[in-house]
Amino acid sequence: MSIINIFDTDKDLFLSYPKKFYWNLKDIFNDYWFDFLDFAYSKNLNIRDVVFRDVNRMISCKTPSLGFSSFKCPNCGEEKIIYNTCKSRFCNSCGIKYSKQRADYIESKLIAGEHRHIVFTISDSLWSLFLENRKRLNYMFEAVSKTLLSWYKEQYKLLNLKPGFILTLHTFGRDDKWNVHIHCLLSEFALGILGEKRIDFIPFDMLRKRFQKILLDLLEKDIGKNKFRNIKNKIYKTANNGFYVRAKKSEFPDSKKAISYILRYCGRPCFAQYRIINIDNNDFISFWYQRHEDDKFVVEKIHIYEFISRLIRHIPESQFKTIRYYGFYASHKHKFYNECRKLIPHFKIPFYNSLTRWRNLIIVSFKSDPLLCPKCQTVMTYKSGFI
């Protein structure tokens, strides 16, 4: 059961909503995870191995079960134990570090210049096909990359122009339900035999139709013509202009902001904890989100088991890459790539990397040094550890 209320208001109302208690996902899973498993088994629901691994590690994050390091103050002898983190892709705390590391890495690869943020979405009638077989999520990357690279090859074959773009897969919408789509960061310039050429116009009617055809052909080959024919015919009838492709030119004029946006849930749960309004005594959770289609705010109330189900289905399979690089950003690069000016100068990269080390990240994020002695403010030194 889901109860939905819609508000025509601004985000500040929800951010300032008075709360008796602030919930975090780790506490919620601590309280409900094992009861949810009993419920799932009673309903014959399948729980993937990677879900067990990531949830259990998240629950154990910063507890003695994952080990610890002890530090001692060289001045007054005060000792401090710091428990190890889980480094799970389902942990909000550990995900902050992962997202920042990935953002810094992408910024270090980006060539200075304008990039456009493009979102490739598909018909909701296809979503279940990717849920029942997650290997098909690779087709999303393949379809987008073929769509872009084939158009550049056709238009600029003589100059051998190639763009650079980075694709990120999201499997959720703002309501956290299953919703497969690709975020693309595409350079508005290309590299070829004569160097760099600015290309800020792409016919998006072409993108929609080409992306639709390539993806449907890939799915048809995988599923089989007979099984997929009805779905394919229905899509061509209802979406004769192709799948929806959004590419607002002024949405992210700053490439760094676009990177932060598309990576915000790549290494952590798809749900921001501050959106939780309440968990009542009947185990129903209320939370808010802002709808894409009209920017109105929605408050939804669902049972906690449904909430957990929505979150765990977005945990990616082990070793599945949700961020991939193409064109001159691919690993093989382009012969002119090293001659271009980067968004982050090479000599600054070690400094950026240093900011994601455990101690520095806490100092930057929380304005507090975890190794300062609470008694005399001397920096504590490592004593021993246990894993």
GIKA-V55238 format. One record per residue. N is the residue number from 1. PSI is psi in radians with two decimals (999 if undefined). OMEGA is omega in whole degrees, -180 to 180 (NA if undefined). Layout:
n:N psi:PSI omega:OMEGA
n:N psi:PSI omega:OMEGA
This chain:
n:1 psi:2.36 omega:179
n:2 psi:2.24 omega:177
n:3 psi:2.18 omega:-175
n:4 psi:2.27 omega:173
n:5 psi:2.43 omega:-176
n:6 psi:2.36 omega:-178
n:7 psi:2.43 omega:174
n:8 psi:1.45 omega:-174
n:9 psi:-2.87 omega:-179
n:10 psi:2.90 omega:-174
n:11 psi:-0.53 omega:-177
n:12 psi:-0.54 omega:180
n:13 psi:-0.74 omega:-177
n:14 psi:-0.61 omega:179
n:15 psi:-0.49 omega:-179
n:16 psi:0.16 omega:-177
n:17 psi:2.19 omega:-178
n:18 psi:2.20 omega:-178
n:19 psi:2.41 omega:175
n:20 psi:-0.42 omega:-176
n:21 psi:2.54 omega:177
n:22 psi:2.13 omega:-177
n:23 psi:2.60 omega:169
n:24 psi:2.75 omega:-173
n:25 psi:-0.60 omega:180
n:26 psi:-0.77 omega:179
n:27 psi:-0.69 omega:179
n:28 psi:-0.79 omega:-180
n:29 psi:-0.59 omega:174
n:30 psi:-0.70 omega:-176
n:31 psi:-0.56 omega:-168
n:32 psi:-0.22 omega:-171
n:33 psi:-0.84 omega:-175
n:34 psi:-0.57 omega:173
n:35 psi:-0.65 omega:177
n:36 psi:-0.69 omega:179
n:37 psi:-0.71 omega:176
n:38 psi:-0.73 omega:178
n:39 psi:-0.77 omega:-179
n:40 psi:-0.74 omega:179
n:41 psi:-0.64 omega:180
n:42 psi:-0.45 omega:180
n:43 psi:0.11 omega:-179
n:44 psi:0.64 omega:177
n:45 psi:2.45 omega:-179
n:46 psi:2.19 omega:176
n:47 psi:2.10 omega:-177
n:48 psi:2.67 omega:-179
n:49 psi:-0.68 omega:-178
n:50 psi:-0.49 omega:177
n:51 psi:-0.83 omega:177
n:52 psi:-0.80 omega:-177
n:53 psi:-0.87 omega:-174
n:54 psi:-0.67 omega:179
n:55 psi:-0.78 omega:-179
n:56 psi:-0.65 omega:177
n:57 psi:-0.70 omega:179
n:58 psi:-0.73 omega:178
n:59 psi:-0.57 omega:-178
n:60 psi:-0.04 omega:-176
n:61 psi:2.32 omega:178
n:62 psi:0.66 omega:174
n:63 psi:2.84 omega:-178
n:64 psi:-0.41 omega:-176
n:65 psi:-0.38 omega:179
n:66 psi:0.09 omega:179
n:67 psi:3.09 omega:-176
n:68 psi:2.94 omega:171
n:69 psi:2.43 omega:178
n:70 psi:2.49 omega:-179
n:71 psi:2.62 omega:-178
n:72 psi:2.44 omega:179
n:73 psi:2.14 omega:180
n:74 psi:-0.22 omega:-177
n:75 psi:-0.95 omega:-175
n:76 psi:-0.10 omega:178
n:77 psi:0.05 omega:178
n:78 psi:2.39 omega:-179
n:79 psi:2.66 omega:-178
n:80 psi:2.37 omega:177
n:81 psi:2.27 omega:177
n:82 psi:2.09 omega:-177
n:83 psi:2.58 omega:-178
n:84 psi:2.65 omega:177
n:85 psi:2.89 omega:-173
n:86 psi:-0.47 omega:-177
n:87 psi:0.51 omega:179
n:88 psi:2.65 omega:176
n:89 psi:0.09 omega:180
n:90 psi:0.28 omega:-177
n:91 psi:2.13 omega:-180
n:92 psi:-0.72 omega:-177
n:93 psi:-0.88 omega:-179
n:94 psi:-0.49 omega:-179
n:95 psi:-0.47 omega:178
n:96 psi:-0.78 omega:-180
n:97 psi:-0.78 omega:-179
n:98 psi:-0.82 omega:-178
n:99 psi:-0.69 omega:180
n:100 psi:-0.70 omega:178
n:101 psi:-0.76 omega:-180
n:102 psi:-0.69 omega:179
n:103 psi:-0.76 omega:179
n:104 psi:-0.68 omega:-180
n:105 psi:-0.76 omega:180
n:106 psi:-0.74 omega:178
n:107 psi:-0.62 omega:-180
n:108 psi:-0.38 omega:179
n:109 psi:-0.48 omega:-174
n:110 psi:2.40 omega:172
n:111 psi:2.40 omega:-180
n:112 psi:2.18 omega:-177
n:113 psi:2.97 omega:-177
n:114 psi:2.46 omega:175
n:115 psi:2.54 omega:-180
n:116 psi:2.43 omega:177
n:117 psi:2.12 omega:-179
n:118 psi:2.40 omega:177
n:119 psi:2.17 omega:178
n:120 psi:1.99 omega:179
n:121 psi:2.85 omega:-177
n:122 psi:2.98 omega:178
n:123 psi:2.41 omega:-180
n:124 psi:-0.29 omega:177
n:125 psi:-0.22 omega:179
n:126 psi:-0.24 omega:-173
n:127 psi:-0.77 omega:-176
n:128 psi:-0.48 omega:180
n:129 psi:-0.59 omega:179
n:130 psi:-0.44 omega:178
n:131 psi:-0.66 omega:-178
n:132 psi:-0.41 omega:176
n:133 psi:1.70 omega:-173
n:134 psi:-0.26 omega:176
n:135 psi:-0.41 omega:179
n:136 psi:-0.27 omega:177
n:137 psi:-0.43 omega:176
n:138 psi:-0.49 omega:179
n:139 psi:-0.50 omega:178
n:140 psi:-0.82 omega:177
n:141 psi:-0.78 omega:-177
n:142 psi:-0.73 omega:-178
n:143 psi:-0.76 omega:180
n:144 psi:-0.79 omega:-178
n:145 psi:-0.71 omega:178
n:146 psi:-0.64 omega:179
n:147 psi:-0.86 omega:-177
n:148 psi:-0.85 omega:-175
n:149 psi:-0.62 omega:-179
n:150 psi:-0.63 omega:179
n:151 psi:-0.77 omega:178
n:152 psi:-0.68 omega:-180
n:153 psi:-0.69 omega:179
n:154 psi:-0.74 omega:-174
n:155 psi:-0.57 omega:-172
n:156 psi:0.76 omega:-176
n:157 psi:-0.73 omega:-177
n:158 psi:-0.63 omega:179
n:159 psi:-0.14 omega:-179
n:160 psi:0.77 omega:-178
n:161 psi:2.40 omega:180
n:162 psi:2.26 omega:178
n:163 psi:3.05 omega:171
n:164 psi:2.32 omega:178
n:165 psi:2.67 omega:-178
n:166 psi:2.25 omega:-178
n:167 psi:2.39 omega:177
n:168 psi:2.25 omega:-180
n:169 psi:2.27 omega:170
n:170 psi:2.41 omega:180
n:171 psi:0.27 omega:-174
n:172 psi:2.70 omega:172
n:173 psi:-2.96 omega:-178
n:174 psi:-0.37 omega:177
n:175 psi:0.08 omega:176
n:176 psi:0.14 omega:174
n:177 psi:2.94 omega:-179
n:178 psi:2.10 omega:-176
n:179 psi:1.72 omega:-172
n:180 psi:2.20 omega:175
n:181 psi:2.89 omega:-177
n:182 psi:2.31 omega:170
n:183 psi:2.32 omega:-177
n:184 psi:2.33 omega:172
n:185 psi:1.83 omega:-171
n:186 psi:2.29 omega:177
n:187 psi:2.45 omega:176
n:188 psi:0.56 omega:174
n:189 psi:2.83 omega:-180
n:190 psi:2.74 omega:179
n:191 psi:2.37 omega:-180
n:192 psi:-2.82 omega:-174
n:193 psi:-0.36 omega:179
n:194 psi:0.19 omega:179
n:195 psi:-2.43 omega:-174
n:196 psi:2.42 omega:177
n:197 psi:2.28 omega:179
n:198 psi:2.30 omega:177
n:199 psi:1.73 omega:-177
n:200 psi:0.14 omega:177
n:201 psi:2.18 omega:173
n:202 psi:2.26 omega:179
n:203 psi:1.87 omega:-173
n:204 psi:-0.34 omega:171
n:205 psi:-0.70 omega:177
n:206 psi:-0.78 omega:-178
n:207 psi:-0.78 omega:-177
n:208 psi:-0.87 omega:-175
n:209 psi:-0.70 omega:-179
n:210 psi:-0.77 omega:178
n:211 psi:-0.75 omega:179
n:212 psi:-0.84 omega:-177
n:213 psi:-0.78 omega:-178
n:214 psi:-0.77 omega:-178
n:215 psi:-0.76 omega:-180
n:216 psi:-0.65 omega:178
n:217 psi:-0.69 omega:178
n:218 psi:-0.74 omega:179
n:219 psi:-0.67 omega:179
n:220 psi:-0.71 omega:179
n:221 psi:-0.63 omega:-178
n:222 psi:-0.79 omega:-173
n:223 psi:-0.57 omega:-177
n:224 psi:2.48 omega:-176
n:225 psi:-0.78 omega:-175
n:226 psi:-0.73 omega:-178
n:227 psi:-0.55 omega:-172
n:228 psi:-0.20 omega:-171
n:229 psi:-0.82 omega:-177
n:230 psi:-0.74 omega:179
n:231 psi:-0.78 omega:-178
n:232 psi:-0.79 omega:180
n:233 psi:-0.70 omega:-180
n:234 psi:-0.70 omega:180
n:235 psi:-0.75 omega:179
n:236 psi:-0.47 omega:177
n:237 psi:-0.80 omega:-174
n:238 psi:-0.42 omega:-179
n:239 psi:1.05 omega:-176
n:240 psi:-0.16 omega:175
n:241 psi:0.18 omega:179
n:242 psi:3.06 omega:177
n:243 psi:2.77 omega:-177
n:244 psi:2.27 omega:177
n:245 psi:2.08 omega:-179
n:246 psi:2.27 omega:-178
n:247 psi:1.19 omega:178
n:248 psi:2.15 omega:-175
n:249 psi:-0.64 omega:-175
n:250 psi:0.14 omega:-175
n:251 psi:-0.80 omega:179
n:252 psi:1.43 omega:179
n:253 psi:-0.41 omega:178
n:254 psi:2.08 omega:-177
n:255 psi:-0.58 omega:-179
n:256 psi:-0.68 omega:179
n:257 psi:-0.64 omega:178
n:258 psi:-0.71 omega:178
n:259 psi:-0.82 omega:-180
n:260 psi:-0.67 omega:-178
n:261 psi:-0.86 omega:-175
n:262 psi:-0.31 omega:-179
n:263 psi:0.06 omega:-169
n:264 psi:-0.41 omega:180
n:265 psi:0.43 omega:-177
n:266 psi:-0.43 omega:-177
n:267 psi:0.32 omega:-179
n:268 psi:3.06 omega:-179
n:269 psi:2.72 omega:-177
n:270 psi:0.11 omega:-175
n:271 psi:2.25 omega:177
n:272 psi:2.20 omega:-172
n:273 psi:-0.50 omega:-177
n:274 psi:-0.18 omega:180
n:275 psi:-0.12 omega:179
n:276 psi:2.22 omega:179
n:277 psi:-0.78 omega:-175
n:278 psi:2.67 omega:167
n:279 psi:2.03 omega:-173
n:280 psi:-3.14 omega:-176
n:281 psi:-0.25 omega:178
n:282 psi:0.23 omega:178
n:283 psi:0.62 omega:172
n:284 psi:2.40 omega:-179
n:285 psi:2.38 omega:177
n:286 psi:2.36 omega:179
n:287 psi:2.88 omega:-179
n:288 psi:2.75 omega:173
n:289 psi:2.81 omega:-180
n:290 psi:2.14 omega:-177
n:291 psi:2.50 omega:178
n:292 psi:-0.77 omega:-168
n:293 psi:-0.56 omega:-178
n:294 psi:0.08 omega:179
n:295 psi:0.23 omega:176
n:296 psi:2.73 omega:-178
n:297 psi:2.35 omega:-177
n:298 psi:2.28 omega:171
n:299 psi:2.10 omega:-178
n:300 psi:2.45 omega:179
n:301 psi:2.07 omega:-179
n:302 psi:2.88 omega:177
n:303 psi:2.61 omega:-176
n:304 psi:-0.53 omega:179
n:305 psi:-0.68 omega:175
n:306 psi:-0.68 omega:178
n:307 psi:-0.82 omega:179
n:308 psi:-0.72 omega:179
n:309 psi:-0.73 omega:-180
n:310 psi:-0.68 omega:-175
n:311 psi:-0.80 omega:-172
n:312 psi:-0.40 omega:-180
n:313 psi:-0.30 omega:-180
n:314 psi:-0.02 omega:176
n:315 psi:2.10 omega:-177
n:316 psi:2.76 omega:176
n:317 psi:2.72 omega:180
n:318 psi:2.33 omega:179
n:319 psi:0.10 omega:177
n:320 psi:2.23 omega:-177
n:321 psi:1.95 omega:179
n:322 psi:-0.16 omega:177
n:323 psi:2.22 omega:-178
n:324 psi:2.66 omega:-172
n:325 psi:2.44 omega:-176
n:326 psi:2.95 omega:-179
n:327 psi:-2.40 omega:-179
n:328 psi:0.02 omega:172
n:329 psi:-0.05 omega:178
n:330 psi:2.90 omega:-173
n:331 psi:-0.57 omega:-179
n:332 psi:-0.35 omega:177
n:333 psi:-2.91 omega:-177
n:334 psi:2.61 omega:-174
n:335 psi:-0.36 omega:178
n:336 psi:-0.06 omega:-173
n:337 psi:-0.84 omega:-176
n:338 psi:-0.29 omega:180
n:339 psi:-0.17 omega:-176
n:340 psi:2.66 omega:178
n:341 psi:2.22 omega:-177
n:342 psi:2.77 omega:178
n:343 psi:-0.69 omega:175
n:344 psi:2.10 omega:177
n:345 psi:2.57 omega:-174
n:346 psi:-0.65 omega:-175
n:347 psi:-0.25 omega:180
n:348 psi:-0.25 omega:-175
n:349 psi:-0.79 omega:177
n:350 psi:-0.62 omega:178
n:351 psi:-0.78 omega:178
n:352 psi:-0.73 omega:180
n:353 psi:-0.63 omega:-178
n:354 psi:-0.46 omega:-178
n:355 psi:-0.32 omega:-179
n:356 psi:0.04 omega:173
n:357 psi:2.63 omega:-170
n:358 psi:-0.94 omega:-176
n:359 psi:-0.79 omega:-178
n:360 psi:-0.65 omega:-179
n:361 psi:-0.68 omega:178
n:362 psi:-0.70 omega:179
n:363 psi:-0.79 omega:-179
n:364 psi:-0.71 omega:-174
n:365 psi:-0.68 omega:-172
n:366 psi:0.07 omega:178
n:367 psi:0.63 omega:-179
n:368 psi:2.33 omega:179
n:369 psi:2.01 omega:-177
n:370 psi:-0.26 omega:-178
n:371 psi:0.11 omega:175
n:372 psi:2.29 omega:178
n:373 psi:2.23 omega:-179
n:374 psi:-0.31 omega:-178
n:375 psi:-0.84 omega:-173
n:376 psi:0.02 omega:177
n:377 psi:0.37 omega:174
n:378 psi:2.56 omega:178
n:379 psi:2.17 omega:-178
n:380 psi:2.68 omega:-178
n:381 psi:2.70 omega:-178
n:382 psi:2.36 omega:-180
n:383 psi:-0.99 omega:-180
n:384 psi:3.01 omega:179
n:385 psi:2.87 omega:179
n:386 psi:2.28 omega:178
n:387 psi:999 omega:NA
